[in-house]
Amino acid sequence: MRLTWYGHAAFLLEASDETRIILDPYRAGAFGDELTYDPIAETADAALASHAHDDHGAVDTIPGNPLTAVHPRELSVGTVSIQGIPTKHDDAGGTKRGENTVMVLEADGLRVAHLGDLGHPLSAAEREDIGAVDVLLIPVGGYYTIDAAQAAKVVSALQPSIVVPMHYRNESCSLPITPVDDFLATQTRVVQVGSSVLDLNSISLPQETTTYVLKPAR
């Protein structure tokens, strides 16, 4: 399996059977000058979104007529199975920013959880529904989502082998959220990948939880 971080919360997951799934694609230019990642111009078999906000739910922008779903619940695309777990975009029961869907994708012997814009600590029931996680894609910038300290607690609760932080302030994102550094300070094993791509293999996962920092492809 190969994982590519486009930027913000957008990823491309490529399974060994060449199934291509794009998660949480942003709308290029959303929020004016606050989100300046380049457009995602690659095709995919499916484009899925945790919610409909323009920095996550622009499934209509992906070329090639992919299967699209916002708040997916249960579906299969090629050899990839997807389960959606309903959560909230805030810590007030969704009254501030609405619903969020955690997307758990399973393929090639790996389970990848994309937390979308999770805005609160996970309940015991939500943790059980998510289940075992090999690779965790987690927002860490705060304000609209869980912050660095809360993200660290989610990592401790789910105990993934690999953590990939997302949804943080950088050169292409000037939203009122924090950079990744606060979250990295909570983690004991951090690898600066130096690229946007992470190749994953179920038989060579790290023995201890390791955070991989990717560079945005866009």
C-alpha positions as CSV (number, residue, x, y, z in Angstrom):
1,M,0.0,0.0,0.0
2,R,1.2,3.5,-0.8
3,L,-0.1,6.7,1.0
4,T,0.5,10.1,-0.5
5,W,-0.3,13.3,1.4
6,Y,-1.5,16.0,-0.9
7,G,-1.8,18.6,1.9
8,H,-4.2,19.6,4.7
9,A,-6.3,16.5,5.3
10,A,-6.2,15.1,1.7
11,F,-4.5,11.8,1.0
12,L,-4.3,9.3,-1.8
13,L,-4.4,5.6,-0.8
14,E,-3.2,3.1,-3.4
15,A,-3.8,-0.5,-2.7
16,S,-1.7,-3.4,-4.2
17,D,-4.5,-4.1,-6.8
18,E,-4.1,-0.5,-8.0
19,T,-7.3,0.7,-6.4
20,R,-6.9,4.5,-5.8
21,I,-9.0,6.3,-3.2
22,I,-8.7,10.0,-2.4
23,L,-9.7,11.0,1.1
24,D,-10.9,14.5,2.2
25,P,-9.9,16.4,-1.0
26,Y,-9.8,20.2,-0.5
27,R,-11.2,22.7,-2.9
28,A,-8.2,24.6,-4.2
29,G,-8.4,28.3,-3.1
30,A,-10.9,27.6,-0.4
31,F,-11.1,30.4,2.2
32,G,-9.2,32.8,0.0
33,D,-5.5,33.1,0.9
34,E,-5.8,30.8,3.9
35,L,-5.5,27.5,1.9
36,T,-3.2,27.7,-1.1
37,Y,-2.4,24.1,-1.9
38,D,-2.4,23.4,-5.6
39,P,-5.5,21.6,-7.1
40,I,-5.6,17.8,-7.0
41,A,-5.5,16.8,-10.7
42,E,-5.1,13.0,-10.3
43,T,-7.8,10.5,-11.0
44,A,-9.1,7.9,-8.5
45,D,-11.6,5.1,-8.3
46,A,-13.3,6.8,-5.3
47,A,-13.2,10.2,-3.6
48,L,-14.5,10.1,0.0
49,A,-15.0,12.8,2.6
50,S,-15.4,13.0,6.3
51,H,-17.7,16.0,5.9
52,A,-18.7,18.6,3.3
53,H,-16.7,21.6,4.3
54,D,-14.6,23.0,1.4
55,D,-11.3,22.1,2.9
56,H,-12.3,18.4,3.1
57,G,-15.4,17.6,1.0
58,A,-14.5,18.7,-2.5
59,V,-15.2,15.2,-4.0
60,D,-16.7,16.9,-7.1
61,T,-13.3,18.3,-8.1
62,I,-11.6,14.9,-8.6
63,P,-11.3,14.1,-12.4
64,G,-12.2,10.7,-13.9
65,N,-15.8,10.2,-12.7
66,P,-14.9,8.5,-9.4
67,L,-17.3,7.0,-7.0
68,T,-18.0,9.8,-4.5
69,A,-19.3,9.8,-0.9
70,V,-19.5,12.3,1.9
71,H,-20.0,10.7,5.3
72,P,-19.5,7.2,3.9
73,R,-20.8,4.4,6.2
74,E,-20.0,1.0,4.5
75,L,-18.7,0.3,1.0
76,S,-16.0,-1.5,-0.9
77,V,-13.9,-0.2,-3.8
78,G,-11.7,-2.8,-5.4
79,T,-10.0,-4.7,-2.6
80,V,-10.4,-1.8,-0.2
81,S,-13.2,-2.0,2.4
82,I,-14.4,1.2,4.0
83,Q,-16.3,1.7,7.3
84,G,-17.5,5.1,8.5
85,I,-17.9,5.9,12.2
86,P,-20.0,8.9,13.0
87,T,-18.4,11.5,15.3
88,K,-18.6,15.3,15.8
89,H,-16.7,18.2,14.3
90,D,-16.6,20.0,17.7
91,D,-16.8,19.3,21.5
92,A,-20.4,20.5,21.7
93,G,-22.3,17.6,20.2
94,G,-22.0,19.0,16.7
95,T,-23.9,22.2,17.5
96,K,-20.9,24.4,16.4
97,R,-19.6,22.7,13.3
98,G,-21.8,19.6,12.6
99,E,-21.0,16.0,11.9
100,N,-17.7,14.3,11.2
101,T,-17.0,10.8,10.0
102,V,-14.0,8.8,10.9
103,M,-13.1,6.6,7.8
104,V,-11.4,3.3,8.4
105,L,-10.0,1.6,5.3
106,E,-8.8,-2.0,5.2
107,A,-6.6,-3.4,2.4
108,D,-3.4,-5.4,2.0
109,G,-3.5,-6.6,5.6
110,L,-3.5,-3.0,6.9
111,R,-6.1,-0.8,8.7
112,V,-5.9,2.9,8.0
113,A,-8.0,5.3,10.0
114,H,-8.6,8.9,8.7
115,L,-10.0,11.0,11.6
116,G,-11.3,13.9,9.4
117,D,-12.1,16.9,11.5
118,L,-12.5,15.1,14.8
119,G,-13.4,17.8,17.3
120,H,-13.5,15.8,20.6
121,P,-11.9,12.9,22.5
122,L,-13.0,9.5,21.4
123,S,-15.6,7.8,23.6
124,A,-15.1,4.1,24.6
125,A,-17.8,3.2,22.1
126,E,-16.2,5.1,19.3
127,R,-12.8,3.5,20.0
128,E,-14.4,0.1,19.9
129,D,-16.1,0.9,16.6
130,I,-12.8,2.1,15.1
131,G,-11.1,-1.0,16.3
132,A,-7.4,-1.9,15.7
133,V,-5.5,0.7,13.8
134,D,-2.2,0.2,12.0
135,V,-1.9,3.7,10.4
136,L,-3.6,6.8,12.0
137,L,-4.1,10.0,10.0
138,I,-4.9,12.5,12.7
139,P,-5.6,16.3,12.8
140,V,-3.3,18.1,15.3
141,G,-3.8,21.8,14.7
142,G,-6.6,22.6,17.1
143,Y,-9.3,25.3,16.9
144,Y,-11.4,23.4,14.4
145,T,-10.3,20.0,15.6
146,I,-8.6,18.3,18.5
147,D,-5.4,20.0,19.4
148,A,-1.9,18.6,20.0
149,A,-2.5,17.4,23.5
150,Q,-5.9,15.9,22.7
151,A,-4.4,14.2,19.6
152,A,-1.6,12.7,21.7
153,K,-4.3,11.1,24.0
154,V,-6.1,9.7,20.9
155,V,-2.8,8.2,19.7
156,S,-2.4,6.6,23.2
157,A,-5.9,5.3,23.1
158,L,-5.7,3.7,19.6
159,Q,-2.1,2.6,19.8
160,P,-1.4,2.6,16.1
161,S,2.0,1.5,14.6
162,I,2.2,4.6,12.4
163,V,0.9,8.1,13.0
164,V,0.7,10.7,10.2
165,P,-0.2,14.2,11.5
166,M,-2.4,16.4,9.2
167,H,-4.5,19.5,9.4
168,Y,-1.9,21.9,10.7
169,R,-0.5,25.3,9.8
170,N,2.3,25.5,7.3
171,E,3.4,27.5,4.2
172,S,0.2,26.5,2.3
173,C,-2.2,26.8,5.2
174,S,-2.7,30.0,7.2
175,L,-5.9,29.0,9.0
176,P,-5.9,29.9,12.7
177,I,-4.5,26.5,13.7
178,T,-1.1,25.6,15.1
179,P,2.0,24.1,13.3
180,V,2.8,20.4,13.7
181,D,5.6,21.1,16.3
182,D,3.4,21.1,19.4
183,F,2.1,17.6,18.5
184,L,5.6,16.3,17.6
185,A,6.8,17.3,21.1
186,T,4.3,14.8,22.6
187,Q,5.7,11.9,20.5
188,T,8.8,9.9,21.4
189,R,9.6,8.5,18.0
190,V,9.4,10.9,15.0
191,V,10.6,10.4,11.5
192,Q,10.9,13.3,9.0
193,V,10.2,11.5,5.8
194,G,11.3,14.3,3.4
195,S,8.7,13.4,0.8
196,S,4.9,13.2,0.4
197,V,4.9,9.4,0.0
198,L,4.8,6.6,2.6
199,D,5.1,3.0,1.4
200,L,3.4,0.6,3.8
201,N,3.8,-3.1,4.4
202,S,1.9,-5.2,6.9
203,I,5.0,-7.3,7.8
204,S,7.3,-4.4,8.4
205,L,5.4,-2.1,10.7
206,P,7.4,-0.4,13.5
207,Q,7.2,-2.2,16.8
208,E,6.6,1.0,18.7
209,T,4.3,3.8,17.7
210,T,6.2,6.1,15.2
211,T,5.1,9.4,13.8
212,Y,6.0,10.1,10.2
213,V,6.0,13.7,9.1
214,L,5.3,14.0,5.4
215,K,5.8,17.0,3.0
216,P,2.6,18.1,1.1
217,A,2.6,17.0,-2.5
218,R,0.7,20.1,-3.5
